[in-house]
Amino acid sequence: MPEQRTLVTGALGCLGAWTLKALVDLGEEPVGFDLGSDDARLRLVLSEEERARITPVEGDVTDGAALGRTLDEHGVTNVVHLAALQVPFCRADPERGARVNVHGTVVVFEAVKARLNRIRGLAYASSTAVYNESDPSPAPESGGTAPSTLYGVYKLANEGTARVYWVDDDVASIGIRPYVVYGPGRDQGLTSGPSVAMAAAARGEGHTIAYGGRAQYDFAPDVGRAFALAARAATDGAHVANFPGMPSAMQEVVDAIEAAAPAVAGKVFWDEGQLPFPESLEGRLLERLIGPIAHTPLSDGVRATIEHFRSVQ
């Protein structure tokens, strides 16, 4: 296979870090593109040797000229687009949220469109937030129509953007809708509470998670690897797929935390209230597109997360 070099936008986020690690594990020397400069999540997730194989570039995903220069200077052949503001930040500043999440995605598609002779695949992050609590469960893989948050509206717009760029310009893509991503590095956003509780448990401390109910929990390393593979598989069409998994009750999440960290038994709590999304998702398409996907059981993923946090204390 010809040499591949993948650029990851939003590289300093949780999924950015795990996607970069997956790409390094696949033998690449990827490029990390991010407006920020705090590499704490990269240092949490990757070893010093692994980080040395990544080329970091500080840049704004809404700046088409800067993104284009980076793609050209580093001979990028594939793109994973993860850069986005999370639910609370979109709520606090809708204009900035739209600029980053919607306009930034158009910039990425335009940059790839101009380089179809070299860039062979584009994967991007959509979200379960395209659904709302009134959608059926399992939520149909065809997608939602009435998101209940601005973040979800922006993500739904991006799915439409991808579809039009395929029809009009032959830009192939795979969008992935994760649900609750958890693991080392997940420390912000509406659904970060379980990961924050795991980090607290590794320190021997309790925590209260801000929601309850049932949801699907996706282990960040598994999701990162799926994005890395999707960027290689996106050669035809504009596909959007739910990340496959099984829903769990918050009690199961807390039980897993307390099993991995017995010192916090009875100290991990949660508030009542279901997330404004269906409990479960249909999830058959992604494996047909990219091949077998790792499905780390919740108990194993929670234990691995807590052990990871302990190892870096």
TORKEKOL-624612 format. One record per residue (C-alpha): residue in one letter; x, y, z. Coordinates in steps of 0.001 Angstrom, whole numbers, padded with zeros to 6 digits, always signed. Layout:
<recs>
AXYZ/...
</recs>
This chain:
<recs>
M+000000+000000+000000/P+001375+003500-000786/E+002755+005410+002168/Q+000002+007080+004152/R+000156+010158+006330/T-002953+011208+008200/L-003698+014672+009584/V-005919+014812+012669/T-007724+018054+013490/G-008574+018573+017141/A-005432+016598+017877/L-005092+017778+021476/G-008520+016494+022527/C-009284+013092+024005/L-010299+011444+020730/G-007541+013303+018920/A-004949+011784+021239/W-006344+008260+020914/T-006667+008573+017131/L-003036+009687+016886/K-002006+006715+019024/A-003949+004367+016761/L-002246+005836+013701/V+001186+005423+015299/D+000270+001824+016153/L-000635+001347+012475/G+002879+002457+011501/E+002186+006053+010506/E+003881+009305+011408/P+000733+011448+011623/V+000260+015209+011776/G-001660+016733+014681/F-003462+020005+013868/D-004920+022037+016727/L-005390+025673+017699/G-004266+024986+021263/S-000824+024275+022649/D-001590+022235+025795/D-000450+018697+025021/A-001457+017250+028408/R-003777+014668+026845/L-001099+013579+024367/R+001325+013127+027260/L-001330+011164+029150/V-002098+008832+026253/L+001171+008413+024316/S+004682+007551+025394/E+007561+009922+024697/E+008694+007675+021849/E+005199+007660+020338/R+004884+011442+020613/A+008186+011813+018763/R+006545+010247+015700/I+003828+012923+015576/T+004295+016277+013863/P+002336+018912+015804/V+001042+021964+013933/E-000670+024849+015701/G-003463+026068+013476/D-007100+027135+013320/V-009464+024741+011530/T-011451+027742+010259/D-008349+029057+008442/G-008409+027376+005044/A-005050+028763+003934/A-003268+027491+007040/L-004910+024095+006801/G-004095+023820+003097/R-000441+024697+003672/T-000211+022036+006348/L-001763+019398+004127/D+000702+020224+001346/E+003858+020716+003389/H+003465+017341+005049/G+002199+015347+002087/V-001025+014387+003863/T-002979+011555+002232/N-005834+011084+004726/V-007719+013331+007168/V-009535+012711+010443/H-011581+015783+011372/L-012352+015922+015099/A-011976+019632+015918/A-015152+020891+017615/L-016486+022713+020647/Q-018398+020489+023079/V-022047+020913+024162/P-021486+023372+027064/F-019214+025607+024994/C-021676+025723+022091/R-024435+026654+024542/A-022318+029404+026105/D-021165+030881+022779/P-023372+029711+019892/E-021688+031957+017336/R-018230+030586+018080/G-019649+027073+018249/A-021094+027416+014743/R-017883+028963+013445/V-015749+026075+014696/N-018145+023152+014326/V-019924+024049+011083/H-017706+026487+009215/G-014600+024580+010282/T-016037+021398+008783/V-016764+023162+005480/V-013146+024396+005477/V-011898+020821+005898/F-014070+019516+003065/E-012957+022364+000804/A-009311+021617+001553/V-009771+017931+000750/K-011774+018746-002395/A-008843+020795-003714/R-006470+017842-003185/L-008413+014798-004342/N-005433+013748-006440/R-003546+013046-003202/I-005955+012840-000253/R-007597+009444-000424/G-009875+009434+002617/L-011715+011686+005071/A-013313+010651+008349/Y-015101+013072+010646/A-016845+013051+014014/S-020586+013368+014137/S-022385+012529+017383/T-025298+010782+019048/A-026436+014350+019753/V-028063+014383+016294/Y-030859+012421+018014/N-033189+013562+020806/E-034967+011794+023659/S-038103+011201+021565/D-036249+009221+018888/P-036798+005453+019060/S-034334+003201+020830/P-032320+001727+019222/A-031973+004949+017232/P-032046+004295+013479/E-028712+004513+011739/S-030327+006742+009108/G-029873+009510+011689/G-031789+012071+013680/T-033832+015010+012439/A-034499+017219+015483/P-031477+017515+017825/S-032154+019042+021242/T-028857+020945+021527/L-027046+023434+019307/Y-024101+021043+019293/G-026374+018370+017832/V-027762+020818+015247/Y-024219+021649+014167/K-023311+017961+013879/L-026426+017252+011822/A-025469+020119+009524/N-022061+018521+009037/E-023646+015252+007957/G-025545+017200+005294/T-022370+018987+004260/A-020622+015658+003743/R-023497+014355+001617/V-023474+017384-000681/Y-019688+017331-001111/W-019945+013717-002265/V-022770+014397-004733/D-021299+017611-006107/D-017538+017116-005802/D-016766+013380-005251/V-015355+013991-001766/A-015816+010618-000077/S-016216+010490+003694/I-017190+008419+006707/G-018806+010150+009675/I-018897+008310+012992/R-021415+008980+015768/P-019956+007911+019122/Y-022117+007998+022258/V-020530+008495+025712/V-016806+008326+025065/Y-014863+007477+028219/G-011244+006845+029071/P-008007+008689+029840/G-008109+012219+028474/R-011904+012636+028563/D-012188+015580+030920/Q-014672+018024+029374/G-018089+018023+027760/L-021619+017018+028742/T-020795+013323+029140/S-017316+013520+030666/G-018596+012770+034191/P-017873+009014+034231/S-014266+009566+033106/V-013801+012306+035692/A-015136+009876+038310/M-012602+007260+037166/A-009767+009758+037491/A-010978+010621+040992/A-011220+006931+041897/A-007605+006426+040834/R-006709+009024+043484/G-008918+007310+046058/E-011577+010031+045872/G-015325+009905+045288/H-017275+011903+042708/T-020835+012743+041698/I-021732+012266+038033/A-024174+014857+036729/Y-026586+012473+035009/G-027959+008947+035309/G-030163+006639+033299/R-028957+004335+030537/A-026522+005144+027754/Q-023941+003494+025538/Y-020337+003757+026770/D-017591+003735+024142/F-013978+003181+025238/A-011848+006006+023811/P-009038+003773+022436/D-011631+001751+020494/V-013209+004890+019040/G-009841+006424+018155/R-008841+003304+016243/A-012162+003360+014373/F-011493+006922+013197/A-007991+005977+012068/L-009347+003054+010043/A-012268+005085+008672/A-009889+007643+007152/R-008337+004786+005164/A-011681+003233+004193/A-013459+006387+003002/T-013031+005926-000723/D-016607+006057-002016/G-019827+007706-000889/A-020811+009843+002096/H-021522+007394+004898/V-022549+008140+008484/A-022471+005289+010992/N-023214+004921+014680/F-020401+003528+016786/P-021701+000080+017778/G-022116-000876+021414/M-024454-001938+024203/P-026250+000405+026620/S-025517+000260+030337/A-027233+001755+033372/M-025301+004273+035452/Q-025385+001753+038313/E-023300-000571+036123/V-020787+002209+035483/V-020480+002929+039209/D-020218-000794+040013/A-017337-001070+037528/I-015573+001932+039084/E-015936+000554+042597/A-014787-002917+041506/A-011617-001422+040031/A-011080+000934+042988/P-012605-000646+046143/A-011390+002255+048286/V-014103+004486+046777/A-016984+002049+047328/G-019993+004051+048481/K-018384+007350+047416/V-019425+007504+043762/F-022885+008975+043146/W-024945+010271+040269/D-027788+012702+039736/E-031074+011511+038342/G-031936+012360+034773/Q-031493+010641+031446/L-029313+012162+028756/P-031462+013783+026019/F-030712+010958+023571/P-032064+007433+022977/E-030675+004739+025283/S-029189+002709+022449/L-028214+003012+018787/E-028411+000801+015750/G-024817+000090+014820/R-024268-002303+011942/L-022830-000112+009202/L-019442+000896+010602/E-017958-002606+010653/R-019118-003139+007072/L-017233+000007+006096/I-013968-000349+008037/G-013758-003966+009171/P-013786-005475+012685/I-014039-002988+015540/A-012704-003505+019053/H-015496-003708+021643/T-013916-003411+025082/P-016412-004535+027763/L-017389-001765+030175/S-015791-003418+033200/D-012506-003926+031343/G-012476-000392+029957/V-013166+001151+033358/R-010454-000927+034998/A-007949-000052+032253/T-008828+003645+032598/I-008326+003686+036358/E-005068+001729+036070/H-003871+004169+033414/F-004595+007137+035674/R-002775+005433+038540/S+000259+004781+036361/V+000779+008479+035656/Q+000172+009846+039154/
</recs>
